[in-house]
């Protein structure tokens, strides 16, 4: 019983809130805030994780496992990707540890590094300076936004020429760390160590569009299709169903023709015309909007008929009628009636007595003949006098 009464109270309270507009608006606002919290922050966090360090971090040691404190750590960060020029730019920093480190992270011995297609010399007694290297990537930009790119290169570190023979013969242990921080792209790497090349690490990099970028591009493609199909539906109503629309509504297609390229270029990282997104959406939508805009304007032009002023009918040139007022018999319009005049009917006597309320009177207006009635019988007022009584009250 207690639970049933509690449910009734909750239902009655809900009905009370729903009947009041102010409470409904507050409820709508709370629902919008909840929807925003449920959608926007998770999407933002997903975007940060996709292109960030945590999702793309890969590390390997050579030899593996690394059982010595004497090694050199190489960190490669993919910061910039130029898909048009097929270039992947890395920021490379190196840090010596153990016997390879002198005072203040200076090198105890000279070293030579090989990053892809670029050689870097690290002189003895100096810090290992960070460098920028470019690696070529292969892909097919015409598949945007579903394009993927790949690159593979080698990383090795050896003693510089001119050092002692014992140092040259020694393999320098390396710990390699690779991750990406490119905007609107997902960079995945795979690090391999081969037995035949004990002094080398092979890096395999895959670059593709982030899922948030892909979803946004698909959304813009759907928007373009929605605009184009709406214009086709409007053109069908005007051309086939002969819908009468305002002339300025037919110009909306021309406006869309100029807005569609800007909408297409708002896709992140979109290449020049001719990619898969254009074949799936832009070209077709632009063609449909252009055709429907021409059809709408042409329909308005061809259906217009010129009619001179002399051919207008009387109904088209007729002026509005003047407002109608109640009419009265001629004797009321011209004579001075007194309240006690028994020659007038009862309702005429009452109207004559109301001298403070006057209405426009039309002389010689048609008035129906009075009906015969007994002296002591009250005559019901006519429709015109009823409206007059309401007016004076």
WOWOQUI-V618337 format. One record per run of one state. SS is the DSSP state (H for helix, E for strand, C for the rest). FROM is the first residue (numbers start at 1). TO is the last residue. If there is no record, write none. Layout:
ss=SS from=FROM to=TO
ss=SS from=FROM to=TO
//
This chain:
ss=C from=1 to=1
ss=H from=2 to=19
ss=C from=20 to=20
ss=H from=21 to=51
ss=C from=52 to=52
ss=H from=53 to=56
ss=C from=57 to=57
ss=E from=58 to=62
ss=C from=63 to=70
ss=E from=71 to=82
ss=C from=83 to=86
ss=E from=87 to=97
ss=H from=98 to=100
ss=E from=101 to=101
ss=C from=102 to=102
ss=H from=103 to=105
ss=E from=106 to=107
ss=C from=108 to=110
ss=E from=111 to=115
ss=C from=116 to=117
ss=E from=118 to=122
ss=C from=123 to=126
ss=E from=127 to=127
ss=C from=128 to=130
ss=E from=131 to=136
ss=C from=137 to=137
ss=E from=138 to=139
ss=C from=140 to=140
ss=H from=141 to=143
ss=C from=144 to=147
ss=E from=148 to=159
ss=C from=160 to=164
ss=H from=165 to=169
ss=C from=170 to=173
ss=E from=174 to=180
ss=C from=181 to=184
ss=E from=185 to=193
ss=C from=194 to=199
ss=E from=200 to=209
ss=C from=210 to=210
ss=H from=211 to=239
ss=C from=240 to=246
ss=H from=247 to=265
ss=C from=266 to=275
ss=H from=276 to=302
ss=C from=303 to=308
ss=H from=309 to=311
ss=C from=312 to=313
ss=H from=314 to=317
ss=C from=318 to=329
ss=H from=330 to=334
ss=C from=335 to=345
ss=H from=346 to=353
ss=C from=354 to=382
ss=H from=383 to=392
ss=C from=393 to=393
//
